[in-house]
Amino acid sequence: MIDYLVQHWNDTVIKKFIAQTEKVLAQVQQRPKMFRRSVKMGIYEVLITKHNLLLYRVKGNRIELLTFFDTRLHPKKNSGDSFYCNSKVYSGSSLTWLQTCST
């Protein structure tokens, strides 16, 4: 994901995005089920910025970050044109990459 950001965004925008993402993740950690449920069962949605949506799910005491989605793109037409192939697992205060892609 960072590689995508470096290629497509400038440093200032990247820093703001990371800061906002960390802020939102802290809220998700506090109350993971308070955000909007997706049409897919068990998936939650939260806006990071007006153009970036985070999709995640809660499994037991873990929060799995599934994808970051550009809200300007149509999900069916642009499903492969994004920077969010890898999932992350969020537990406690650390983020860890999973080696699988979410669908």
C-alpha positions in Angstrom: 0.0 0.0 0.0 2.8 2.4 0.9 4.4 1.8 -2.5 1.1 2.8 -4.2 0.9 6.0 -2.1 4.5 7.0 -2.9 3.9 6.5 -6.6 0.6 8.4 -6.8 0.6 10.9 -4.0 3.0 13.6 -2.7 4.6 13.5 0.8 2.2 16.0 2.4 -0.9 14.1 1.3 0.6 10.8 2.4 1.4 12.2 5.9 -2.1 13.6 6.2 -3.6 10.3 5.1 -1.6 8.2 7.5 -2.4 10.6 10.4 -6.1 10.5 9.6 -6.0 6.7 9.2 -4.4 6.3 12.6 -7.0 8.6 14.2 -9.8 6.5 12.6 -8.2 3.2 13.6 -8.1 4.4 17.2 -11.9 5.0 17.0 -12.4 1.6 15.4 -10.4 0.0 18.1 -12.5 1.7 20.8 -15.9 0.8 19.3 -15.5 -1.5 16.3 -19.2 -2.0 15.6 -20.2 1.6 15.7 -19.6 2.3 12.1 -21.8 1.6 9.1 -22.3 -2.1 8.1 -21.6 -2.9 4.5 -24.1 -4.7 2.3 -21.7 -7.8 2.7 -22.4 -9.7 5.9 -19.9 -8.9 8.7 -18.1 -6.1 6.9 -18.0 -2.5 8.3 -17.2 0.7 6.5 -15.6 3.9 7.8 -14.5 7.0 5.9 -10.8 7.9 6.3 -11.1 10.9 4.0 -13.9 12.0 1.7 -12.3 9.9 -1.1 -11.0 6.9 1.0 -13.2 4.3 2.6 -11.8 1.6 4.9 -13.6 -1.8 4.9 -12.9 -4.1 7.9 -14.4 -7.0 9.8 -14.4 -8.0 13.5 -13.4 -11.6 14.3 -13.5 -12.2 18.0 -11.1 -9.7 19.6 -9.4 -9.0 16.3 -10.1 -6.3 13.7 -9.2 -7.2 10.2 -8.6 -4.3 7.8 -9.7 -5.6 4.5 -9.3 -2.9 2.0 -9.0 0.9 1.4 -11.4 1.9 -1.4 -11.3 5.1 -3.5 -14.9 6.3 -3.3 -14.6 8.0 -6.7 -14.3 4.6 -8.4 -17.2 2.3 -9.3 -16.6 -1.0 -7.3 -17.6 -3.3 -10.1 -15.7 -1.5 -12.9 -12.5 -0.8 -11.0 -12.1 -3.7 -8.6 -8.5 -4.3 -9.6 -7.4 -0.6 -9.9 -6.5 0.1 -6.3 -3.9 0.0 -3.7 -5.6 -2.3 -1.3 -4.9 -5.9 -2.1 -3.4 -6.8 1.3 -5.3 -7.2 4.5 -4.1 -6.1 7.9 -5.0 -7.4 11.3 -5.4 -4.8 14.0 -5.2 -6.0 17.6 -4.2 -4.0 20.5 -2.0 -1.2 19.3 -0.2 -2.8 16.4 -1.0 -3.4 12.8 0.4 -6.5 11.1 0.2 -7.4 7.4 -1.4 -10.6 6.4 0.0 -12.4 3.4 -3.4 -12.9 1.6 -5.5 -10.6 -0.5 -9.1 -9.9 0.3 -11.9 -10.2 -2.2 
